[in-house]
Amino acid sequence: QVQLVESGGGLVQAGGSLRLSCAASGRTFSTSVMAWFRQAPGKEREFVAGISRTGNTYYADSVKGRFTISRDNAKNTVYLQMNSLKPEDTAVYYCAQGGKIVYVTSGEYDYWGQGTQVTVSS
């Protein structure tokens, strides 16, 4: 029933910024946790950032201080502001919707978007 659609990916130079958006359908967005994961070539999908129903945020150490996750419940949308991008940030970024607890493991989330490519050149 829930559909997630990511947008905002693209090609940027190191040090640049991008803002990803994830629009969710349905009536469950405001009562669900949201998260961003990413998967680089040859690597497993990894947790990037998560946000609770009330706005508490969590970040992977690799992006802390550079990325910011936020949500707008009125628009059923979650965002990921990415600053000071590095080549190692290059990956497909996925939006995920879960229950009421933010987890760092992908298996705990119920719905996923198709992903959006982020490429950072050096």
C-alpha positions as CSV (number, residue, x, y, z in Angstrom):
1,Q,0.0,0.0,0.0
2,V,2.9,2.4,0.8
3,Q,4.9,3.7,-2.1
4,L,8.2,5.7,-1.7
5,V,9.7,7.7,-4.5
6,E,13.2,9.3,-4.2
7,S,14.4,12.3,-6.1
8,G,17.3,14.7,-6.0
9,G,20.3,12.5,-6.9
10,G,22.9,13.5,-9.4
11,L,26.5,14.1,-10.2
12,V,28.5,16.6,-8.1
13,Q,32.1,17.5,-7.4
14,A,33.8,16.7,-4.1
15,G,32.8,19.4,-1.5
16,G,29.5,20.0,-3.1
17,S,25.9,19.5,-1.8
18,L,22.8,17.7,-2.7
19,R,19.3,17.4,-1.1
20,L,17.5,14.1,-1.6
21,S,13.7,13.9,-1.2
22,C,11.5,10.9,-0.5
23,A,7.7,11.3,-1.0
24,A,5.5,8.6,0.6
25,S,1.9,7.6,-0.1
26,G,-0.6,6.5,2.4
27,R,-1.8,7.5,5.8
28,T,0.9,5.9,7.9
29,F,3.8,8.3,7.3
30,S,3.4,10.4,10.4
31,T,3.3,7.3,12.7
32,S,6.4,5.6,11.1
33,V,10.1,6.0,11.4
34,M,12.0,6.9,8.2
35,A,15.6,6.2,7.2
36,W,18.1,6.5,4.4
37,F,20.4,3.7,3.4
38,R,23.0,3.5,0.6
39,Q,24.7,0.9,-1.3
40,A,28.0,1.3,-3.2
41,P,29.4,-1.0,-5.8
42,G,30.7,-4.2,-4.2
43,K,29.4,-3.3,-0.8
44,E,26.4,-4.2,1.3
45,R,23.6,-1.8,2.0
46,E,24.4,0.4,4.9
47,F,22.5,2.7,7.2
48,V,23.0,6.5,6.6
49,A,20.5,8.3,8.8
50,G,17.1,7.8,10.5
51,I,14.4,9.9,12.1
52,S,11.8,9.0,14.6
53,R,8.1,9.9,14.6
54,T,8.8,12.8,16.9
55,G,11.9,14.1,15.1
56,N,14.8,12.4,16.9
57,T,17.7,11.8,14.5
58,Y,20.4,9.2,14.1
59,Y,23.5,9.1,11.9
60,A,26.2,6.8,10.8
61,D,29.6,7.9,12.0
62,S,30.7,8.4,8.4
63,V,28.2,11.1,7.7
64,K,27.8,12.8,11.1
65,G,28.3,16.5,10.8
66,R,27.8,16.5,7.1
67,F,24.3,15.1,6.5
68,T,21.0,16.2,8.0
69,I,17.8,14.2,7.9
70,S,14.4,15.9,8.4
71,R,10.8,15.2,7.8
72,D,7.6,17.2,6.9
73,N,4.6,15.2,8.0
74,A,2.2,17.6,6.3
75,K,3.8,16.7,3.0
76,N,4.6,13.0,3.7
77,T,8.2,13.7,2.8
78,V,11.6,12.9,4.3
79,Y,14.7,14.7,3.2
80,L,18.5,14.1,3.3
81,Q,20.6,17.2,3.1
82,M,24.1,16.2,2.1
83,N,27.0,18.7,2.4
84,S,30.7,18.4,2.0
85,L,30.3,15.4,-0.2
86,K,33.2,13.0,-0.7
87,P,33.9,10.4,-3.4
88,E,33.2,7.7,-0.9
89,D,29.6,8.9,-0.6
90,T,29.0,7.7,-4.1
91,A,26.2,5.1,-4.0
92,V,22.6,4.4,-4.7
93,Y,20.6,6.0,-1.9
94,Y,17.4,4.4,-0.7
95,C,14.5,5.7,1.3
96,A,12.9,3.3,3.8
97,Q,9.8,3.3,6.0
98,G,9.6,1.3,9.2
99,G,7.6,1.0,12.5
100,K,8.2,3.0,15.6
101,I,11.9,2.4,16.3
102,V,14.8,3.5,14.2
103,Y,17.1,0.5,13.4
104,V,20.4,0.4,11.5
105,T,19.6,-2.9,9.8
106,S,17.8,-2.9,6.5
107,G,15.7,-6.0,7.4
108,E,13.7,-4.0,10.0
109,Y,12.1,-1.7,7.4
110,D,8.8,-2.6,5.6
111,Y,8.8,-0.3,2.5
112,W,11.6,0.8,0.2
113,G,11.9,3.2,-2.7
114,Q,13.6,2.4,-6.0
115,G,16.7,4.4,-5.1
116,T,18.5,7.4,-6.6
117,Q,22.1,7.5,-7.8
118,V,24.5,9.9,-6.1
119,T,27.9,10.3,-7.8
120,V,30.7,12.4,-6.3
121,S,33.7,13.1,-8.5
122,S,37.2,13.9,-7.2
